[in-house]
Amino acid sequence: MNLNFNRQVSIAPMLDYTDRHERYFLRLISKHILLYTEMVTTHALIHSDKNRFLRHSPFEYPLALQLGGSDPKMLAECAKMGEDAGFFEINLNCGCPSDRVQQGSFGACLMRHKDLVAECLYQMQKAMSIPVTLKTRIGIDHDDSFEFFFDFIKTQAEAGCKTFIIHARKAWLKGLSPKENRSIPPLQYSYAIELKKQLPDLHISLNGGVTSIEQIQELLTQVDGVMVGREAYENPWFLSTVDSKVFKKDTNPPANRKDLLRSFLPYIESQLKEGCPLTVISRHLVGLFNGLPGARRYRQILSNESSVANAGIEVITRAMDAVQEESP
Ligand SMILES: Cc1cc2nc3c(=O)[nH]c(=O)nc-3n(C[C@H](O)[C@H](O)[C@H](O)COP(=O)(O)O)c2cc1C
């Protein structure tokens, strides 16, 4: 397996969004972005159908598995499962503030337990040969100073973790919903940038509020990587120039959005044959034509007709025909 991948641009793990269908679709846009799974808890991997959570296509590579948990032994076991299943990297979630996750004592609340996180990362790395990485906030509640953040990261680096993805806002553990926690605490890119200055040997990827290739290029002058979440989901076409402009590789991307969608149809058909309902895939395509004439009609057709029993790819082509695309 070629583990020599580039982390300059990655797509954020997003529960309920970055499933295997979305990832396959994004891979048609860029051959080089690093993709992440949704967060999978150690409990789910160990106690239920692990194939459901680990299933992916090699076409999605390079691909990282994100785990949620706080038991070093269980995390090590799951990290190994991830390596055996073909993932390129195992990431530990230290950024999710949801109540459910707090009840399980993992996610962002782990920032208050730096030694436990270090033990988790150490055990995970010991159990496998692919890299372990950490995705974290810059602080939680009133523990939001740069010193707190720096000390947390330094502890993890000393435990052997060399790659960090910084969602550059703190989380409030009480009083804000997960959604509010992704917009109300202000973005503070300076934390990630200063961290890179002080610990230059670490790989630092910055995450939060990135919406354009130009912004990615600008941030890459100060950090090693940029992770994009919501914009990649809501407006995926913005990634169409990432291979040429950021990775500097000519990968022959689709000429326009309709070409892209056409290239996804064989995959959709194969999934339908396996019994996957169309809506499970088509829901990821809603934002593709945003801003073009006919995009509203496209969205209407997709949402009204995809859920009809036995809906097939003709729904997608009919929806696509409603859009007037600019010439390439
Ligand atoms: C619907 C949704 C689900 C998310 N699920 C996860 C998750 O499973 N694991 C994680 O680390 N972050 C999760 N996040 C946070 C994103 O990975 C990312 O840190 C956040 O959206 C900020 O990046 P953005 O401004 O580019 O969207 C989620 C975000 C959204 C919008």
The ligand as a Gaussian input file, in Angstrom:
#p B3LYP/6-31G(d) Opt

LIG

0 1
 C      -22.744000      17.480000      10.232000
 C      -21.397000      17.516000      10.862000
 C      -20.906000      16.375000      11.469000
 C      -19.631000      16.386000      12.056000
 N      -19.130000      15.215000      12.574000
 C      -17.846000      15.190000      13.017000
 C      -17.217000      13.967000      13.386000
 O      -17.782000      12.877000      13.259000
 N      -15.944000      14.027000      13.859000
 C      -15.252000      15.214000      13.963000
 O      -14.089000      15.233000      14.399000
 N      -15.819000      16.373000      13.608000
 C      -17.071000      16.388000      13.123000
 N      -17.609000      17.554000      12.676000
 C      -16.795000      18.777000      12.694000
 C      -16.021000      18.925000      11.380000
 O      -15.119000      17.844000      11.216000
 C      -15.246000      20.252000      11.343000
 O      -14.315000      20.252000      12.393000
 C      -16.162000      21.474000      11.489000
 O      -17.312000      21.348000      10.675000
 C      -15.409000      22.757000      11.139000
 O      -14.965000      22.732000       9.809000
 P      -15.740000      23.528000       8.633000
 O      -15.939000      24.950000       9.100000
 O      -14.849000      23.438000       7.438000
 O      -17.060000      22.846000       8.443000
 C      -18.864000      17.573000      12.068000
 C      -19.373000      18.711000      11.449000
 C      -20.616000      18.696000      10.825000
 C      -21.113000      19.938000      10.115000

